[in-house]
Amino acid sequence: MPSPKRIVILGSTGSIGTQTLDVIEHLSATNSGHRFEVVGLAAGSASDALLAQVGRTGARFVATAKPGEVDGVEHRFVGDDAAEQLVHAAHADGGVDLVVGAIVGSAGIGATLAAVDLGIDVALANKETLVAAGELVVAHANRSGARLLPIDSEHSAIWQCVQGQTSQRPPMRLPDSVERMILTASGGALRGLSAEEVYNATPKQALAHPNWSMGPKVTVDCASLMNKGLELIEAHWLFGIGADRLGVLVHPSSTVHSFVEFADGSVIAQMGAPDMKAPIQYALTYPDRPAGCATRLDLGKLTNLEFYEPDAKAFPAIGLAYEVIRRGGTSGAIFNAANEEAVGAFLAPENADGGVVPFGLISDLVAGAMRDVEVSAVTDLSCIHAAGELARAHVREGLSARA
């Protein structure tokens, strides 16, 4: 029997992290032929959820950004670079076969890059890593041989759709037979509203996602379609494809996760219930497909598969993402950091009713940062962080001007 696959989960207490543990336990309990050892967990704080996960997995390496008591752990790391330290320490202790990158936001970039530099495959759910640092991460992955296995349902769908054309794993360059990739978007909580209604939406409205259960930042990004903009940029880096071969369609039921159009006119779509456990399991067990624990799609109940173009006026994030792909350099870091800062202000307790920071201001602030912050070449993480800080400062100045 093969040895268990040694796994580190970054962002273990978030939505993707907790579902990853569910998938691992399911696979271990069903004699799937896939065995896992969770050797490391990283989370923002020493919460009750993290303490329960330590007891549940027996993880020997734990990292938290904030101090706090975590009993029964051999190796503990604390601070902004704690997750990165964990990856290095677990790798030195006995090796790591897979890192699940599920830390929300740019905080996950350093640890993901550390894993890639060590040649460790990364099951990637953190969009911001490739949006802000895609040029750097992909170059390092190509050098070390590390693979970036997508957990996002849209990118997992694309990966599955092209496997008849290539056996490569991302990052990769798609064959010429692939003409275009189309990501689907649920449309988020504000789909169907007028541009004015979208602009003035409150946090309560934006957080009421009809299909998916996610953290607040990701849910707001879905409502603005900023999430889809991030995914377009991510697809560009994962699959080596330009803006002219990428598209988005709003698909309210979230049944079709992506399409791939081929040069001969054929279109292949990947379908499934809106359940992240399916793409998580695919990244963990590729190329096998053992029995899973994700919700099954009832094909007999599919009566209407609706698709339509996103409203560019109400949701300008898609256009901004195409601009990032075309401009390159640190434009992705600017785009990502400005959005993080703006979403943080939108979700602040004092903005609970949306009066200070209307929803539409998020895209306005991102567009302003992209217009005014100079784009430079990507050479290392420091220039990415520097561009991000300039973008955050620009957003804070814009917010101050409104106060």
For each residue, the residues with C-beta under 8 A, 3 or more apart:
1: 35
2: 35
3: 35
4: 35 36 37
5: 34 35 36 37 97 98 284
6: 36 37 39 90 94 95 96 97 98
7: 24 36 37 38 39 40 96 97 98 99 100 284
8: 38 39 40 41 42 61 86 87 90 96 98 99 100 115
9: 12 17 20 21 38 40 41 42 99 100 102
10: 17 42 83 87 99 100 101 102 103 108 111 112 126
11: 14 16 17 42 43 100 101 102 103 104 108 125 126
12: 9 17 18 20 21 41 42 43 50 53 102
13: 17 18 43 44 47 49 50 53
14: 11 17 18 43 102 103 104 215
15: 18 19 102 213 214 215 218 276
16: 11 19 20 100 102 125 151 276 280
17: 9 10 11 12 13 14 20 21 41 43 100 102
18: 12 13 14 15 21 22 49
19: 15 16 22 23 276 277 280
20: 9 12 16 17 23 24 100 102 123 280 284
21: 9 12 17 18 24 25 38 53 56 57
22: 18 19 25 26 277 293
23: 19 20 26 27 277 280 281 284 292 293
24: 7 20 21 27 28 36 38 284
25: 21 22 28 29
26: 22 23 29 30 292 293
27: 23 24 30 32 34 35 36 281 284 285 290
28: 24 25 32 34 35 36
29: 25 26
30: 26 27 290 291
31:
32: 27 28 285 290 291
33: 288 290
34: 5 27 28 284 285 288 290
35: 1 2 3 4 5 27 28
36: 4 5 6 7 24 27 28 284
37: 4 5 6 7
38: 7 8 9 21 24 41 57 58 59
39: 6 7 8 59 60 61 90 93 94 96
40: 7 8 9 59 60 61 62 63 86 87 90 96
41: 8 9 12 17 38 50 53 54 57 59 61 62 63
42: 8 9 10 11 12 62 63 64 82 83 86 103 111
43: 11 12 13 14 17 46 47 49 50 63 64 65
44: 13 47 64 65 66
45: 50 64 65 66 68
46: 43 50 51 64 66 67 68 69 70
47: 13 43 44 50 51 68
48: 51 52
49: 13 18 43 52 53
50: 12 13 41 43 45 46 47 53 54 62 64 70
51: 46 47 48 54 55 70 71
52: 48 49 55 56
53: 12 13 21 41 49 50 56 57 59
54: 41 50 51 57 58 59 62 70 72 73
55: 51 52 58 72
56: 21 52 53
57: 21 38 41 53 54
58: 38 54 55
59: 38 39 40 41 53 54 62 73
60: 39 40 73 74 75 90 93
61: 8 39 40 41 73 74 75 77 86 89 90 93
62: 40 41 42 50 54 59 70 73 75 76 77 86
63: 40 41 42 43 76 77 78 82 83 85 86
64: 42 43 44 45 46 50 67 68 70 77 78 82
65: 43 44 45 78 79 80 82 83 107
66: 44 45 46 78
67: 46 64 78
68: 45 46 47 64
69: 46
70: 46 50 51 54 62 64 73 76
71: 51
72: 54 55
73: 54 59 60 61 62 70 76
74: 60 61
75: 60 61 62 86 89 90 93
76: 62 63 70 73
77: 61 62 63 64 82 83 85 86 89
78: 63 64 65 66 67 82
79: 65 82 85
80: 65 107
81: 84 85 110
82: 42 63 64 65 77 78 79 85 86
83: 10 42 63 65 77 86 87 103 107 108 110 111
84: 81 87 88 110 111 114
85: 63 77 79 81 82 88 89
86: 8 40 42 61 62 63 75 77 82 83 89 90 111
87: 8 10 40 83 84 90 91 96 99 111 114 115 118 120
88: 84 85 91 92 114 118
89: 61 75 77 85 86 92 93
90: 6 8 39 40 60 61 75 86 87 93 94 96
91: 87 88 95 96 115 118 120
92: 88 89
93: 39 60 61 75 89 90
94: 6 39 90
95: 6 91
96: 6 7 8 39 40 87 90 91 99 115 118 120
97: 5 6 7 120 121
98: 5 6 7 8 120 121 122 123 149 284
99: 7 8 9 10 87 96 111 112 115 120 121 122 123
100: 7 8 9 10 11 16 17 20 122 123 125 151 283
101: 10 11 108 111 112 115 122 123 124 125 126 129
102: 9 10 11 12 14 15 16 17 20 108 125 126 151
103: 10 11 14 42 83 107 108 111 126
104: 11 14 107 108 126 128 215 217 218
105: 108 126 128 217 340
106: 109 128 129 132 333 336 337 340 388
107: 65 80 83 103 104 110
108: 10 11 83 101 102 103 104 105 111 112 126 128 129
109: 106 112 113 126 128 129 132 133 137 381 384
110: 81 83 84 107 113 114 381
111: 10 42 83 84 86 87 99 101 103 108 114 115
112: 10 99 101 108 109 115 116 122 124 126 129 137
113: 109 110 116 117 129 133 136 137 140 381
114: 84 87 88 110 111 117 118
115: 8 87 91 96 99 101 111 112 118 120 122 146
116: 112 113 119 120 122 137 140 141 144 146 148
117: 113 114 140 144 146
118: 87 88 91 96 114 115 144 146
119: 116 144 145 146
120: 87 91 96 97 98 99 115 116 146
121: 97 98 99 146 147 148 149
122: 98 99 100 101 112 115 116 146 147 148 149
123: 20 98 99 100 101 149 150 151 280 283 284
124: 101 112 129 130 148 149 150 151 152
125: 11 16 100 101 102 151 152 280
126: 10 11 101 102 103 104 105 108 109 112 129
127: 130 131 152 227 230 231 233 234
128: 104 105 106 108 109 131 132 230 336 340
129: 101 106 108 109 112 113 124 126 132 133 134 137
130: 124 127 133 134 137 138 148 233 234 237 238
131: 127 128 134 230 233 234 324 332 333 335 336
132: 106 109 128 129 332 333 336 337 384 388
133: 109 113 129 130 136 137 332 333 378 381 384
134: 129 130 131 137 138 233 234 236 237 332
135: 138 139 237 328 329 378
136: 113 133 139 140 378 380 381 384
137: 109 112 113 116 129 130 133 134 140 141 148 237
138: 130 134 135 141 142 148 171 237
139: 135 136 142 143
140: 113 116 117 136 137 143 144 146
141: 116 137 138 144 145 146 147 148 171
142: 138 139 171
143: 139 140
144: 116 117 118 119 140 141
145: 119 141
146: 115 116 117 118 119 120 121 122 140 141
147: 121 122 141 169 170 171
148: 116 121 122 124 130 137 138 141 169 170 171 238
149: 98 121 122 123 124 159 169 170 283 286
150: 123 124 155 156 158 159 170 234 238 279 283
151: 16 100 102 123 124 125 155 156 276 279 280 283
152: 124 125 127 155 156 231 234 279
153: 156 157 257 258 272 274 276 278 279
154: 157 158 183 184 231 235 257 258
155: 150 151 152 158 159 170 231 234 235 238 258
156: 150 151 152 153 159 160 257 270 278 279 282 283
157: 153 154 160 161 256 257 258 269 270 279
158: 150 154 155 161 162 181 183 235 238 239 258 260 270
159: 149 150 155 156 162 163 169 170 238
160: 156 157 163 270 282
161: 157 158 258 259 260 268 269 270
162: 158 159 165 166 174 175 178 239 260
163: 159 160 166 167
164: 268
165: 162 174 175 177 178 262
166: 162 163 172 174 175
167: 163
168: 172
169: 147 148 149 159 172 286
170: 147 148 149 150 155 159 238 239
171: 138 141 142 147 148 237 238 239 240
172: 166 168 169 238 239 240
173: 239 240
174: 162 165 166 178 181 239 240 241
175: 162 165 166 178
176: 263
177: 165 262 263 264
178: 162 165 174 175 181 241 245 260 261 262 263
179: 245 261 262 263
180: 245 246 247 260 261
181: 158 174 178 235 239 241 245 246 247 258 259 260 261
182: 246 247 248 249 258 259 260 261
183: 154 158 228 231 232 235 246 247 248 249 258
184: 154 248 249 250 251 254 256 257 258 259 307
185: 188 222 225 227 228 248 249 250 251 310
186: 191 209 210 211 212 222 250 251 252 253 254 274
187: 190 191 192 225 250 251 252 310
188: 185 191 206 209 219 222 223 224 225 227
189: 205 206 207 208 209 210 219 222 223
190: 187 193 197 198 201 205 206 223 224 314 359
191: 186 187 188 250 252
192: 187
193: 190 197 198 201 314
194: 197 198 314
195: 198 199 311 313 314
196: 199 200
197: 190 193 194 200 201
198: 190 193 194 195 201 314 315 359 360
199: 195 196 314 358 359 360 361
200: 196 197 354 358 359 360
201: 190 193 197 198 205 206 223 354 358 359 360
202: 205 206 352 353 354 359
203: 206 207 220 346 347 351 352 354 359
204: 207 208 352 354
205: 189 190 201 202 208 223 354 359
206: 188 189 190 201 202 203 219 220 223 224 346 359
207: 189 203 204 216 219 220 223
208: 189 204 205
209: 186 188 189 212 213 214 219 222 223
210: 186 189 252
211: 186 252 253 254 274
212: 186 209 219 222 254 274 276
213: 15 209
214: 15 209 218 219 222
215: 14 15 104 218 219
216: 207 219 220 347
217: 104 105 220 221 340 343 344 347
218: 15 104 214 215 221 222 227
219: 188 189 206 207 209 212 214 215 216 222 223
220: 203 206 207 216 217 223 224 226 343 346 347 362
221: 217 218 224 226 227 230 339 343
222: 185 186 188 189 209 212 214 218 219 225 227 228
223: 188 189 190 201 205 206 207 209 219 220 359
224: 188 190 206 220 221 227 315 317 359 362 363
225: 185 187 188 222 228 229 248 310 315 317 318
226: 220 221 229 230 317 339 343 362 363 366
227: 127 185 188 218 221 222 224 230 231
228: 183 185 222 225 231 232 248 310 317 318 321
229: 225 226 232 233 317 318 320 321 324 335
230: 127 128 131 221 226 227 233 234 321 336 339
231: 127 152 154 155 183 227 228 234 235
232: 183 228 229 235 236 243 246 248 318 321 322 325
233: 127 130 131 134 229 230 236 237 321 324 325 332 335
234: 127 130 131 134 150 152 155 230 231 237 238
235: 154 155 158 181 183 231 232 238 239 241 246
236: 134 232 233 239 240 241 242 243 246 325
237: 130 134 135 137 138 171 233 234 240
238: 130 148 150 155 158 159 170 171 172 234 235
239: 158 162 170 171 172 173 174 181 235 236
240: 171 172 173 174 236 237
241: 174 178 181 235 236 245 246
242: 236 245 246 325
243: 232 236 246 322 325 326
244:
245: 178 179 180 181 241 242
246: 180 181 182 183 232 235 236 241 242 243 322 325
247: 180 181 182 183
248: 182 183 184 185 225 228 232 310 318
249: 182 183 184 185 259 307 308 309 310
250: 184 185 186 187 191 307 308 309 310
251: 184 185 186 187 254 255 256 305 306 307
252: 186 187 191 210 211 306
253: 186 211 304 305 306
254: 184 186 211 212 251 257 274
255: 251 271 272 273 274 297 302 305
256: 157 184 251 259 269 270 271 305 307
257: 153 154 156 157 184 254 269 270 271 272
258: 153 154 155 157 158 161 181 182 183 184 269 270
259: 161 181 182 184 249 256 267 268 269
260: 158 161 162 178 180 181 182 267 268 269
261: 178 179 180 181 182 265 266 267
262: 165 177 178 179 265 266 267 268
263: 176 177 178 179
264: 177
265: 261 262
266: 261 262
267: 259 260 261 262
268: 161 164 259 260 262
269: 157 161 256 257 258 259 260
270: 156 157 158 160 161 256 257 258
271: 255 256 257 297
272: 153 255 257 275 278 294 297
273: 255 278 294 295 296 297
274: 153 186 211 212 254 255 295
275: 272 278 294 295
276: 15 16 19 151 153 212 279 280 294
277: 19 22 23 280 281 292 293 294 295
278: 153 156 272 273 275 281 282 292 294
279: 150 151 152 153 156 157 276 282 283
280: 16 19 20 23 123 125 151 276 277 283 284
281: 23 27 277 278 284 285 290 292 293 294
282: 156 160 278 279 285 286 289
283: 100 123 149 150 151 156 279 280 286
284: 5 7 20 23 24 27 34 36 98 123 280 281
285: 27 32 34 281 282 288 289 290
286: 149 169 282 283
287:
288: 33 34 285
289: 282 285 292
290: 27 30 32 33 34 281 285
291: 30 32
292: 23 26 277 278 281 289
293: 22 23 26 277 281
294: 272 273 275 276 277 278 281
295: 273 274 275 277
296: 273
297: 255 271 272 273 302
298: 301 302
299: 302
300:
301: 298
302: 255 297 298 299 305
303:
304: 253
305: 251 253 255 256 302
306: 251 252 253
307: 184 249 250 251 256
308: 249 250
309: 249 250
310: 185 187 225 228 248 249 250 315 318
311: 195 314 315
312: 315 316 318 319
313: 195 316
314: 190 193 194 195 198 199 311
315: 198 224 225 310 311 312 318 363
316: 312 313 319 320 363 367
317: 224 225 226 228 229 320 321 363 366
318: 225 228 229 232 248 310 312 315 321 322
319: 312 316 322 323
320: 229 316 317 323 324 335 363 366 367 370
321: 228 229 230 232 233 317 318 324 325 335
322: 232 243 246 318 319 325 326
323: 319 320 326 327 331 370
324: 131 229 233 320 321 327 328 331 332 335 370
325: 232 233 236 242 243 246 321 322 328
326: 243 322 323
327: 323 324 331 375
328: 135 324 325 331 332 375 378
329: 135 375 376 377 378
330: 333 334 375 376 377 378 383 384 387
331: 323 324 327 328 334 335 370 375
332: 131 132 133 134 233 324 328 335 336
333: 106 131 132 133 330 336 337 384 385 387 388 391
334: 330 331 337 338 369 370 373 375 387 388 390 391
335: 131 229 233 320 321 324 331 332 338 339 366 369 370 391
336: 106 128 131 132 230 332 333 339 340 388
337: 106 132 333 334 340 341 369 387 388 389 391 392
338: 334 335 341 342 365 366 368 369 370 373 391 392 394 395
339: 221 226 230 335 336 342 343 362 366
340: 105 106 128 217 336 337 343 344 392
341: 337 338 344 345 365 391 392 395 396
342: 338 339 345 346 357 361 362 365 366 395
343: 217 220 221 226 339 340 346 347 362
344: 217 340 341 347 348
345: 341 342 348 351 356 357 395 399
346: 203 206 220 342 343 351 354 357 359 361 362
347: 203 216 217 220 343 344 351
348: 344 345 351 357
349: 352
350: 356
351: 203 345 346 347 348 354 355 356 357
352: 202 203 204 349
353: 202
354: 200 201 202 203 204 205 346 351 357 358 359
355: 351 358
356: 345 350 351 402 403
357: 342 345 346 348 351 354 361 362 399 402
358: 199 200 201 354 355 361
359: 190 198 199 200 201 202 203 205 206 223 224 346 354 362
360: 198 199 200 201 363 364
361: 199 342 346 357 358 364 365 402
362: 220 224 226 339 342 343 346 357 359 365 366
363: 224 226 315 316 317 320 360 366 367
364: 360 361 367 368 398
365: 338 341 342 361 362 368 369 394 395 398 399
366: 226 317 320 335 338 339 342 362 363 369 370 395
367: 316 320 363 364 370 371
368: 338 364 365 371 372 394 395 398
369: 334 335 337 338 365 366 372 373 390 391 394 395
370: 320 323 324 331 334 335 338 366 367 373
371: 367 368
372: 368 369 394
373: 334 338 369 370 387 390 391 394
374: 390
375: 327 328 329 330 331 334 387
376: 329 330 383 387
377: 329 330 383
378: 133 135 136 328 329 330 383 384
379: 383
380: 136 383 384
381: 109 110 113 133 136 384 385
382: 385 386
383: 330 376 377 378 379 380 386 387
384: 109 132 133 136 330 333 378 380 381 387 388
385: 333 381 382 388 389
386: 382 383 389 390
387: 330 333 334 337 373 375 376 383 384 390 391
388: 106 132 333 334 336 337 384 385 391 392
389: 337 385 386 392 393
390: 334 369 373 374 386 387 393 394
391: 333 334 335 337 338 341 369 373 387 388 394 395
392: 337 338 340 341 388 389 395 396
393: 389 390 396 397
394: 338 365 368 369 372 373 390 391 397 398
395: 338 341 342 345 365 366 368 369 391 392 398 399
396: 341 392 393 399 400
397: 393 394 400 401
398: 364 365 368 394 395 401 402
399: 345 357 365 395 396 402 403
400: 396 397 403
401: 397 398
402: 356 357 361 398 399
403: 356 399 400
